[in-house]
Amino acid sequence: MLQEPNRVSINASNDEIERLSNYCLGAVITNEPFDSALRPMLGYWNSLGKRGKIPRLSDMPPDADAFRRLRREITEIDTRGDNPENFKIVRHRPGNIRKLITDLDRKSLSEFPCSFVSESLIREYSQVCQSGVPRYQEIDQAVCGVARHYMRLMLPLSDHLNRVCHVMTAIRVVSEPYILQRKIIKNID
């Protein structure tokens, strides 16, 4: 079910590492637990698609009935503009690690507090915008002294001209994040 080869990014100077695996969308049904928020989110997005068109932002408001219980899990990114570094975080799901908690609403992706994560987000949101295709990913990372492992679903939404203007994202935590006690990278040649 793996769609593309894993991408492993390492920033040895800051002891940051990320393994990102892209899966086909069918894996949402086979991999996600029955009560996962990612299942209804993808189902609702799919129900709005018409003849190869990307669902419209106006058809998928985050406060619609299908999303009432998911609202706290959704991050919404405004992807209008030519430079992905300037994509704006409209609403960011709350974090649960004090070291990474910060108010990200109305900030650009380039303002994310960890540059390693910022670069990865810019790359991933840019790819969703260019392709207009959702992404289902597994992310295992150690950044800013915090280890995290989660699944992410990124859903593009279009304007009236069928151009991607927003991406709604939700995650499911695979293992609870924790603060790293020691350096994770000792020697890379």
N, C-alpha and C positions, 0 to 999 in steps of 0.2 A: 504493500500500500504506500510505500515511500515514493513520492512523486519526483523528487530531485535528490541528488547526492547531498549528504549533510554538509553544512558549511561550518567550519570551526574557525573562530576568530580568537586571536590571542594578543593581548597587549602585555608583554612581559615586564615592561617597566612599572606598570601599576598593578601587577598581579590580577589581571582581569582575563576571563576566558568565557566564551560562549559557544555552545553547540546548538545549532538551529537545524531542525529537520522539517522539510515540507512534505505534507501528506496530501493525497487526493481527497476531495470533499466527501467521497463515500466513506472514508475512514471516520468521519464524525459519527456516523451511525454505528459502525462496528467498534470503534474505540471508546467512545464517550459513555459514561454511565447513564442509565436511564433518566436520572434526575438532573443531569448536567444542563446548565443554562445554554450551552452551545447548541444543543439539539433544536429546541424551539426557535432559537434565533435564526439558524440556518433554514429551518422549515418555513418560517414566516418570510424571510428574504426570498427564498425560492418561489413562494406563492405569489409574490409581487412581480416577478420577471415576466415580461411579455415578448415572445418571439425574438429572443436573443438580445433584448434591451436590458440594460442595467436598471434595477429598481430605482425609482426616484426617491430622493430625500423626502419630499413632501408626502410620500406614501408610507414612510416608515419612521414616524416620530418616536423617540425613545420613551414617551409617556403613553403610547398606545397600549391597549389592553394586553397584547401579547408580550409587552415589555415591562409592565408594571412591577412584576416581581424581580425583573432582571436589572432594573434601573441602576442599582448600586454597582453592578458588575460591568457596566458599559463605559468605554472610553470613546469619545467622539472627536474626530480630527477633521478640521476644515482644510481641504486639500486644494482649494482654489489658488491659482497663482502658478508661475512658471518655476519657482525655486522651491524644491522640497524642504530646504532648510527653514523656510518661512511658513510651512504648514502650521496652522494654529491648533492647539489643544482646546477644544470647546468645553469639554467636560472630561475629567480624568477620574477613573474609579479610585476610591480611597485605598491607600496602602496600609499594611499592618506591621511594617518594620520602621521603627522610629528613625533610623539612619537614612531611609529613603523617602520618608514622608515630607512632602513639601507641596505647597499649593501650585499646581501646574496649570490650572485653568487659565485660559487666555494667553498662554505662553507659546512660543514657537518650539518646534522639535529641536532646534539648535540650542535652546535654552534649558534642555533637560539637564539636571544637576550632574550627571555622569556623562562625560564626552564619549566614552566607549559605547554606552547605551544609545546616546543621541545619534551617533553615526549609524548604528544598526537600524534604529527606527526610521531615519531618513531614507536609508536604502530600501527597507521593506515597504514603507508607505508609498514611496515613489514607484516601486514595481507594481503594487496593486492599482495605483492610478493609471499607469501606462497600459496595463493589460485589461483593466476592468474586470478582473477575475478574482474571486475570493481566495484567501489563503488560510489553510489550516496547518498550524505549526506546533512542534514541540520545541521548547526552549529550556535549556539547562545551562545556567550561567552562574558565575561568581564575579560580582562586580561591586565596587565600593565597599568591600568587606562583607558582602551579604551573598549567600548562596540561595538561588531560587530555581525551581523546576516547575514548569507550567505548560499548558496547552493554550494556544491562542487562535481565535477565529477572527479574521479581518474581512469585513463585508463592504464592498464599494457601493456608493449611492450616487445617483446622477442628478444633473439639473435638467431643465426642460429640453436641452439640446443633446441629451444622452452623453454628456461629459462627466467624468467622475468629479464630484465636488466635495464629497465627504466620505470618510471611512469610519464605520462603526466597528469597534473591537470589543471582544469579551475574552476573558481567560478562565481557565479552570486550574486551580492549584493542584499539582501532582503530589508534591511533598512540601510541607510547611517551610517557609523561608527561615533562615537562621544566620546569626552573625558568625563570621569565620573567626577562629581564634588564632590562626597562624597564616603565614604566607602560603599560597597554593602552588606557586611556580618557583622552583628553586633554580633550575638550570635549563635553558633552551639553547641548543646549538643549531 
